[in-house]
Amino acid sequence: MALSNDTLSALLAAAIRFSGLPAVDIDDLPPVVALPRSELNLEVCAVAPVRCAGLMSAFDTLHYRIVVDDKLDFDDPDDASFLVHEFVHVLQFRSTGSTAFTSCTAVLESEQQAYSAQNAYLRQNDRPARHGWMLRFSRCRPE
């Protein structure tokens, strides 16, 4: 799966616009690695892969890469929205380092921002915004 620079640029621009985070150059993006679903689940949730059954993509901060389901078609706005979501995480990481991913509260805030940008991208493309609804039910223990 080779993503064109035009596609990457457009999705990065959407992530920047909808998140309000500082811009990064396209050359600073991590590689996007397409994996079969079984491998994706093992890569992201090695301890309990079944917990990742619906996962479509993830930003791997340790290896600075984005892993995606190899069935995604980034010409389809629904599928492309997953890269917008992950690019928001990349922007967060480039802006503040790992602080957005180090505590439960920070992770929920990080995810809220990424889902908000993803849903804005979907609305821009006349698709119903629907991702991240489960965050309403997520709570953190006092830190």
Contacts in CASP RR format, 6 or more apart in sequence:
PFRMAT RR
TARGET T0000
AUTHOR 0000-0000-0000
METHOD contacts of the structure
MODEL  1
MALSNDTLSALLAAAIRFSGLPAVDIDDLPPVVALPRSELNLEVCAVAPV
RCAGLMSAFDTLHYRIVVDDKLDFDDPDDASFLVHEFVHVLQFRSTGSTA
FTSCTAVLESEQQAYSAQNAYLRQNDRPARHGWMLRFSRCRPE
1 32 0 8 1.000
1 34 0 8 1.000
1 68 0 8 1.000
1 70 0 8 1.000
3 32 0 8 1.000
3 74 0 8 1.000
5 26 0 8 1.000
7 74 0 8 1.000
7 75 0 8 1.000
7 80 0 8 1.000
8 26 0 8 1.000
8 29 0 8 1.000
9 26 0 8 1.000
11 74 0 8 1.000
11 80 0 8 1.000
11 83 0 8 1.000
11 84 0 8 1.000
11 87 0 8 1.000
12 24 0 8 1.000
12 26 0 8 1.000
12 29 0 8 1.000
12 87 0 8 1.000
14 84 0 8 1.000
14 87 0 8 1.000
14 117 0 8 1.000
14 120 0 8 1.000
14 121 0 8 1.000
14 124 0 8 1.000
15 21 0 8 1.000
15 84 0 8 1.000
15 85 0 8 1.000
15 87 0 8 1.000
15 88 0 8 1.000
15 90 0 8 1.000
15 91 0 8 1.000
15 117 0 8 1.000
15 121 0 8 1.000
16 22 0 8 1.000
16 23 0 8 1.000
16 91 0 8 1.000
18 84 0 8 1.000
18 88 0 8 1.000
18 116 0 8 1.000
18 117 0 8 1.000
18 120 0 8 1.000
18 121 0 8 1.000
19 88 0 8 1.000
19 91 0 8 1.000
19 92 0 8 1.000
19 113 0 8 1.000
19 114 0 8 1.000
19 116 0 8 1.000
19 117 0 8 1.000
21 88 0 8 1.000
21 91 0 8 1.000
21 92 0 8 1.000
21 95 0 8 1.000
21 113 0 8 1.000
22 91 0 8 1.000
22 94 0 8 1.000
22 95 0 8 1.000
23 91 0 8 1.000
24 90 0 8 1.000
24 91 0 8 1.000
24 94 0 8 1.000
28 94 0 8 1.000
29 87 0 8 1.000
29 90 0 8 1.000
30 59 0 8 1.000
30 60 0 8 1.000
30 64 0 8 1.000
30 65 0 8 1.000
30 66 0 8 1.000
30 90 0 8 1.000
31 65 0 8 1.000
31 66 0 8 1.000
32 65 0 8 1.000
32 66 0 8 1.000
32 68 0 8 1.000
32 83 0 8 1.000
33 65 0 8 1.000
33 66 0 8 1.000
33 67 0 8 1.000
33 68 0 8 1.000
34 67 0 8 1.000
34 68 0 8 1.000
34 69 0 8 1.000
34 70 0 8 1.000
34 72 0 8 1.000
35 43 0 8 1.000
35 67 0 8 1.000
35 68 0 8 1.000
35 69 0 8 1.000
35 70 0 8 1.000
36 69 0 8 1.000
36 70 0 8 1.000
37 69 0 8 1.000
37 70 0 8 1.000
37 71 0 8 1.000
38 49 0 8 1.000
40 52 0 8 1.000
40 55 0 8 1.000
40 58 0 8 1.000
40 67 0 8 1.000
40 68 0 8 1.000
40 69 0 8 1.000
40 70 0 8 1.000
41 49 0 8 1.000
41 50 0 8 1.000
41 52 0 8 1.000
41 53 0 8 1.000
41 55 0 8 1.000
42 49 0 8 1.000
43 58 0 8 1.000
43 60 0 8 1.000
43 67 0 8 1.000
44 52 0 8 1.000
44 55 0 8 1.000
44 58 0 8 1.000
44 60 0 8 1.000
44 67 0 8 1.000
45 51 0 8 1.000
45 52 0 8 1.000
45 55 0 8 1.000
55 69 0 8 1.000
56 68 0 8 1.000
56 69 0 8 1.000
56 72 0 8 1.000
56 79 0 8 1.000
56 82 0 8 1.000
57 66 0 8 1.000
57 67 0 8 1.000
57 68 0 8 1.000
57 69 0 8 1.000
57 72 0 8 1.000
57 82 0 8 1.000
57 83 0 8 1.000
57 85 0 8 1.000
57 86 0 8 1.000
58 66 0 8 1.000
58 67 0 8 1.000
58 86 0 8 1.000
59 65 0 8 1.000
59 66 0 8 1.000
59 86 0 8 1.000
59 89 0 8 1.000
59 90 0 8 1.000
59 93 0 8 1.000
60 66 0 8 1.000
60 67 0 8 1.000
61 93 0 8 1.000
61 98 0 8 1.000
61 101 0 8 1.000
66 83 0 8 1.000
66 86 0 8 1.000
66 90 0 8 1.000
68 82 0 8 1.000
68 83 0 8 1.000
68 86 0 8 1.000
72 79 0 8 1.000
72 82 0 8 1.000
73 79 0 8 1.000
74 80 0 8 1.000
74 83 0 8 1.000
77 121 0 8 1.000
77 122 0 8 1.000
77 125 0 8 1.000
77 127 0 8 1.000
78 122 0 8 1.000
78 127 0 8 1.000
80 121 0 8 1.000
81 118 0 8 1.000
81 119 0 8 1.000
81 121 0 8 1.000
81 122 0 8 1.000
81 127 0 8 1.000
81 131 0 8 1.000
82 118 0 8 1.000
84 117 0 8 1.000
84 118 0 8 1.000
84 121 0 8 1.000
85 114 0 8 1.000
85 115 0 8 1.000
85 117 0 8 1.000
85 118 0 8 1.000
85 131 0 8 1.000
86 114 0 8 1.000
88 113 0 8 1.000
88 114 0 8 1.000
88 117 0 8 1.000
88 118 0 8 1.000
89 100 0 8 1.000
89 101 0 8 1.000
89 110 0 8 1.000
89 114 0 8 1.000
92 100 0 8 1.000
92 101 0 8 1.000
92 110 0 8 1.000
92 113 0 8 1.000
92 114 0 8 1.000
93 100 0 8 1.000
93 101 0 8 1.000
99 106 0 8 1.000
100 106 0 8 1.000
100 107 0 8 1.000
100 109 0 8 1.000
100 110 0 8 1.000
101 107 0 8 1.000
101 110 0 8 1.000
103 140 0 8 1.000
103 143 0 8 1.000
104 140 0 8 1.000
104 141 0 8 1.000
104 143 0 8 1.000
105 140 0 8 1.000
105 143 0 8 1.000
108 135 0 8 1.000
108 138 0 8 1.000
108 140 0 8 1.000
111 132 0 8 1.000
111 135 0 8 1.000
112 135 0 8 1.000
115 131 0 8 1.000
115 132 0 8 1.000
115 135 0 8 1.000
118 129 0 8 1.000
118 131 0 8 1.000
119 129 0 8 1.000
119 130 0 8 1.000
119 131 0 8 1.000
119 132 0 8 1.000
120 129 0 8 1.000
122 128 0 8 1.000
122 129 0 8 1.000
122 130 0 8 1.000
122 131 0 8 1.000
123 129 0 8 1.000
END
